[in-house]
């Protein structure tokens, strides 16, 4: 009933006897379960915006080696990559991996077509087409994500910009919109300019040593969460190492058809070289990518064996004698798609927050629907993402919660850009630690 396919990037479409599979376009079970879980179908209410229709497009790309239309490409790119469809699919289809492979093939074809066209013809008359400029800006963004030193050099610029008061006049010129930078600029927060220390020792009895994965963008723009993680880990008796050689998890690259191999190999080598009990991540988006590193050699296996979500680690190793200060806050938990659909460990957040006496903790309604962040989706598809964010903010307002917590940096940044009040659960926990 099903076609099997090779998941390697080198020879997509080669049939195998086992592994992730794609239902044939004419043999889809048509159960409709995936439709109810799809955020883009909720917005557009058309079959083209459903996982089952996208999987047919993916089948054309990877299995049949057929060209796809501009309309098919548009509907494929509209996917938020929340992977909610994976959790309900009776066929247990590896949609995320197949989607990434399709993006790679489309990217390779686009590069091939680009080099067939003379550079001069790619520019429109008068130089008013920003398409080529946007491509170069995208390349620059990928390079900045890859290169930690470049990011460190450039971080003072957004800090100066935010302090200068130039935001309003620059926005009024419309230049940011023409350059397709308006949405990114709206999400801009104050960056941390100093690097974290390499090591955070403890003064209490030492129980072990762990390493902290800091990410790329989050390292500068989610410093409060990282500091809260360090504080909590020290409080439960763990020394923390923060290797400066670590880099981006590779998710942005992989989900946009770029190679993440160098980033993956670097992280595996850096963390495997450390004598630690665990490698912990604070952002579920990064954690989802790290947990799915496909390296099956000894090094890759060691990395995955020691990899852990910080919420689960804190919960498992919380000392019986460590009592947090009480709080009467009402907390709503936003479950990021990366946590709910990939890591599948969202219950650890609820259990960990119960360590705070008097706290009222409840799930945010419609947690099965993406908030619109979707990694880079909030920048590449701002209109679609904005609709999803508006729906989520309505739910947040209806919850009457004092605090909304989310375990993913990207989700929190996006929801906070329009009035938010969303923070990482680690911040709430760290504030309730006893004064040492």
C-alpha positions in Angstrom: 0.0 0.0 0.0 2.9 2.3 0.7 6.0 3.4 -1.2 9.2 3.3 0.7 12.0 5.8 0.3 15.6 6.3 1.2 16.1 9.0 3.8 19.7 9.9 2.7 20.3 13.2 1.1 22.5 11.7 -1.6 20.0 9.6 -3.5 16.4 10.6 -2.6 13.7 8.3 -4.0 15.7 5.0 -3.9 13.2 2.4 -2.7 14.0 0.6 0.6 12.3 -2.3 2.4 12.0 -0.3 5.6 12.1 3.2 7.0 10.0 6.4 6.7 7.5 6.2 4.0 5.1 8.2 1.9 1.6 7.1 1.0 1.0 7.0 -2.7 -0.9 10.0 -3.9 -3.8 7.8 -5.0 -3.7 5.6 -1.9 -3.9 8.2 0.9 -6.0 6.8 3.7 -8.0 10.1 3.7 -8.7 9.7 7.4 -8.6 13.5 7.8 -7.1 13.2 11.2 -4.1 15.4 10.1 -6.4 18.1 8.8 -7.8 18.9 12.2 -4.4 19.4 13.7 -3.0 21.6 10.8 -2.7 25.3 11.6 -2.7 26.4 8.0 -5.9 24.5 7.2 -7.5 26.3 10.2 -6.6 29.6 8.5 -7.4 28.8 4.8 -9.9 26.0 5.0 -8.8 24.5 1.7 -7.5 21.0 1.0 -4.3 22.4 -0.6 -3.3 23.7 2.9 -3.4 20.2 4.5 -0.6 17.7 5.3 -2.1 15.1 3.1 -2.0 17.4 0.1 1.6 18.5 0.9 2.7 15.0 1.2 1.6 14.5 -2.4 3.8 17.4 -3.5 6.7 16.0 -1.5 6.1 12.6 -3.2 6.4 14.4 -6.6 9.7 15.9 -5.5 11.4 13.0 -3.8 9.8 9.8 -5.3 8.5 10.7 -8.8 11.2 13.3 -9.6 8.4 15.5 -11.1 8.4 19.3 -11.3 5.9 21.0 -9.1 3.8 24.1 -10.0 4.3 27.5 -8.4 1.0 27.0 -6.6 2.1 23.7 -5.2 5.4 25.3 -4.0 3.5 28.1 -2.4 1.2 25.7 -0.4 4.3 23.6 0.5 6.2 26.6 1.8 3.1 27.7 3.8 3.7 24.7 6.1 4.7 25.9 9.6 6.6 22.7 10.2 4.9 22.3 13.6 4.7 18.5 12.9 1.4 18.2 14.7 0.3 15.9 11.8 3.1 13.4 12.8 1.6 12.8 16.2 -1.8 11.8 14.9 -0.9 10.1 11.6 -2.0 6.4 11.6 0.8 5.7 9.1 3.4 7.2 11.5 4.9 9.1 8.6 8.2 11.0 9.2 6.7 14.2 7.8 9.4 16.5 9.2 12.3 14.5 7.7 10.5 14.2 4.3 9.7 18.0 4.3 13.4 18.8 5.0 14.5 16.5 2.2 12.1 18.1 -0.2 13.4 21.6 0.7 17.0 20.4 0.0 16.0 19.1 -3.4 14.2 22.4 -4.2 17.2 24.4 -3.0 19.5 22.4 -5.2 17.3 22.9 -8.2 17.1 26.6 -7.5 20.9 26.9 -7.4 21.2 25.0 -10.7 18.6 27.3 -12.4 20.3 30.4 -11.0 23.6 29.6 -12.6 21.9 29.1 -16.0 20.8 32.8 -16.0 23.3 35.6 -16.5 23.6 37.8 -13.5 22.5 41.0 -15.3 19.2 39.3 -16.3 18.4 38.6 -12.6 18.2 42.3 -11.9 15.1 44.2 -13.0 15.2 47.5 -14.8 16.0 50.5 -12.6 17.3 48.3 -9.8 14.0 48.4 -8.0 13.6 44.7 -7.6 14.9 43.7 -4.1 14.7 40.0 -4.9 18.5 39.6 -5.4 19.2 41.8 -2.4 16.9 39.6 -0.3 18.8 36.5 -1.4 22.1 38.0 -0.4 20.6 39.1 2.9 19.4 35.5 3.5 22.9 34.2 2.8 24.3 36.8 5.3 21.8 35.6 7.9 22.8 32.0 7.5 26.5 33.1 7.8 25.8 35.0 11.0 24.0 32.0 12.5 27.0 29.8 11.5 29.8 32.2 12.7 29.8 32.9 16.4 32.7 35.4 16.1 30.8 37.5 13.5 27.7 37.6 15.7 29.8 38.8 18.7 31.3 41.6 16.5 27.9 42.7 15.3 25.9 42.6 18.5 26.8 46.1 19.6 25.0 47.5 16.5 21.4 46.4 17.5 22.2 47.6 21.0 23.2 51.0 19.7 20.2 51.1 17.4 17.8 50.4 20.2 19.3 53.1 22.4 19.6 55.7 19.7 15.9 56.4 19.3 16.1 55.8 15.5 13.4 53.2 15.5 10.4 55.4 14.9 11.9 57.6 12.2 13.4 54.7 10.3 10.1 52.8 10.4 8.2 55.8 9.1 10.4 55.9 6.0 9.1 52.5 4.8 12.7 51.4 4.0 12.5 48.4 6.4 9.4 47.1 4.6 11.0 47.5 1.2 14.0 45.5 2.4 11.7 43.0 4.1 13.3 43.7 7.4 10.3 45.2 9.2 9.2 42.0 10.8 12.7 41.1 12.0 13.2 44.6 13.4 9.9 44.4 15.3 11.2 41.4 17.1 14.5 42.9 18.0 15.4 43.0 21.7 18.4 44.2 23.7 21.2 41.7 23.2 23.7 40.5 25.8 27.2 41.7 24.7 29.4 39.8 27.0 30.0 36.1 26.6 29.0 33.7 29.3 31.8 32.2 31.4 33.2 28.8 30.5 32.4 27.4 33.9 30.0 28.0 36.7 31.2 26.2 39.9 29.1 25.7 43.0 29.6 26.4 46.7 27.2 23.7 47.9 28.0 19.9 47.9 28.8 18.9 44.4 26.6 16.2 42.9 27.9 16.3 39.4 28.8 18.3 36.3 26.7 19.2 33.2 27.1 21.2 30.0 24.7 23.9 28.8 23.7 24.3 25.2 23.1 28.0 24.6 22.1 28.1 21.0 23.0 31.0 18.6 20.4 33.8 18.7 19.2 32.8 22.2 22.8 33.2 23.5 22.5 36.9 23.0 18.8 37.6 23.2 17.6 35.1 25.8 20.4 35.6 28.4 18.0 35.8 31.3 16.8 32.3 30.7 20.3 31.0 30.4 21.3 32.7 33.7 18.2 31.2 35.4 19.3 27.8 34.1 22.8 28.3 35.6 21.3 29.4 38.9 18.9 26.5 39.2 21.6 23.9 38.2 24.0 25.3 40.7 21.3 25.3 43.4 20.6 21.5 43.0 24.4 20.8 43.2 25.7 20.8 39.6 28.6 22.5 38.2 27.9 23.9 34.7 30.2 24.1 31.7 29.4 26.4 28.8 31.9 25.5 26.0 32.5 28.6 23.9 33.2 26.4 20.8 29.6 25.3 20.6 27.4 26.7 17.8 23.9 26.8 16.3 21.9 23.6 16.5 21.4 23.7 12.7 17.6 23.8 12.7 17.2 27.0 10.7 19.6 25.7 8.1 18.0 22.2 7.8 14.4 23.4 7.7 15.3 25.8 4.9 17.0 23.4 2.6 20.6 24.3 3.7 23.2 21.9 4.9 23.5 21.7 8.7 26.2 19.0 8.6 29.1 21.3 9.7 27.1 22.7 12.7 26.0 19.2 13.7 29.5 17.7 13.6 30.9 20.7 15.5 28.4 20.4 18.4 28.9 16.6 18.7 32.7 17.0 18.8 32.6 19.9 21.3 30.2 18.3 23.8 31.6 14.8 23.5 35.0 16.1 24.5 33.6 17.2 27.9 33.5 15.0 31.0 29.9 15.7 32.0 26.9 13.8 33.2 24.5 15.5 30.7 24.2 18.1 28.0 21.2 20.2 28.6 19.2 22.6 26.4 16.7 25.3 27.5 15.0 26.0 24.2 12.7 23.2 23.0 13.2 24.3 19.3 17.0 23.7 19.7 16.3 20.5 21.7 14.1 19.0 19.0 16.9 19.5 16.5 19.6 18.2 18.8 17.6 15.1 19.6 17.2 14.3 15.9 20.8 14.5 14.9 21.1 11.6 12.4 24.7 10.7 13.1 24.6 6.9 13.9 28.3 6.5 14.6 29.7 6.1 18.1 30.1 9.8 18.5 26.5 10.5 17.6 25.2 7.9 19.9 27.2 9.3 22.8 25.9 12.8 22.2 22.3 11.6 22.1 22.7 9.5 25.2 23.8 12.5 27.3 21.4 15.0 25.8 18.5 16.1 28.0 15.9 18.8 28.4 16.6 21.0 31.4 13.1 20.7 32.8 13.3 16.9 32.9 16.8 17.0 34.4 15.8 19.5 37.2 12.7 17.4 38.0 14.7 14.2 38.2 17.5 15.6 40.3 15.6 18.0 42.5 16.8 17.7 46.1 14.2 16.9 48.7 15.5 19.6 51.0 15.4 22.4 48.4 12.2 24.3 49.1 11.0 27.2 46.9 9.2 30.3 48.1 5.4 30.1 47.8 3.5 32.0 45.1 -0.2 32.6 44.5 0.2 33.3 40.8 -2.0 31.7 38.2 0.2 30.2 35.5 -0.8 29.1 32.0 1.6 26.7 30.2 2.1 27.2 26.5 3.3 24.0 24.9 5.6 24.7 22.0 5.2 22.5 18.9 8.8 21.4 19.3 8.1 20.2 22.8 4.6 18.8 22.2 5.2 17.0 18.9 8.9 16.1 18.9 10.3 16.0 22.4 6.9 15.0 23.8 8.0 15.9 27.4 5.7 18.8 28.2 4.4 17.2 31.4 7.8 17.8 33.0 7.1 21.6 32.9 3.8 21.1 34.9 5.5 18.8 37.4 8.4 21.1 37.9 6.3 24.2 38.4 4.4 22.3 41.2 7.6 22.6 43.2 6.4 26.2 43.9 3.9 26.0 46.8 0.6 27.7 46.2 1.1 28.1 42.4 -1.9 27.4 40.2 -0.8 25.7 37.0 -3.0 24.9 34.0 -2.5 24.2 30.3 -3.2 27.0 27.8 -6.2 26.2 25.7 -5.5 25.1 22.1 -2.0 24.0 22.8 -2.2 21.7 19.8 -2.3 24.8 17.5 1.0 26.5 16.6 1.6 30.1 17.7 3.0 31.0 14.3 6.6 31.3 15.4 7.9 28.2 13.6 11.6 29.0 13.7 12.1 31.4 10.8 8.4 31.1 9.6 7.5 34.3 11.5 9.9 36.1 9.2 9.3 34.3 5.9 5.5 34.2 6.2 4.6 37.2 8.4 1.0 37.4 7.4 0.2 33.7 8.1 2.3 33.8 11.3 0.5 36.9 12.4 -2.9 35.3 12.1 -1.8 32.3 14.2 -0.3 34.7 16.8 -3.5 36.6 17.0 -5.5 33.4 17.7 -3.0 32.4 20.4 -3.1 35.9 22.0 -6.9 35.6 22.2 -6.5 32.4 24.1 -3.9 33.9 26.4 -6.3 36.8 27.2 -9.1 34.5 27.9 -7.0 32.4 30.3 -6.8 35.2 32.8 -3.4 33.9 33.8 -1.0 36.1 35.7 1.9 34.5 33.8 2.2 32.5 30.6 5.3 30.3 30.4 6.8 28.7 27.3 9.8 26.5 27.0 10.8 27.8 23.6 12.7 31.1 23.0 11.3 31.6 19.5 7.7 31.3 20.7 8.2 33.6 23.6 9.9 36.3 21.5 7.1 36.1 18.9 4.2 36.3 21.4 5.9 39.1 23.3 6.4 41.2 20.2 2.7 42.2 20.3 2.1 42.8 23.9 3.1 39.3 25.2 4.0 38.7 28.8 5.4 35.2 28.1 8.5 34.0 29.8 10.4 30.7 30.2 9.4 28.6 33.2 13.0 28.6 34.5 12.6 32.4 35.2 9.7 31.7 37.4 11.4 28.9 39.3 14.7 30.8 39.7 12.9 33.8 41.3 11.5 31.5 44.0 14.8 30.0 45.0 15.8 30.7 48.6 18.4 33.4 49.2 21.7 31.6 49.5 
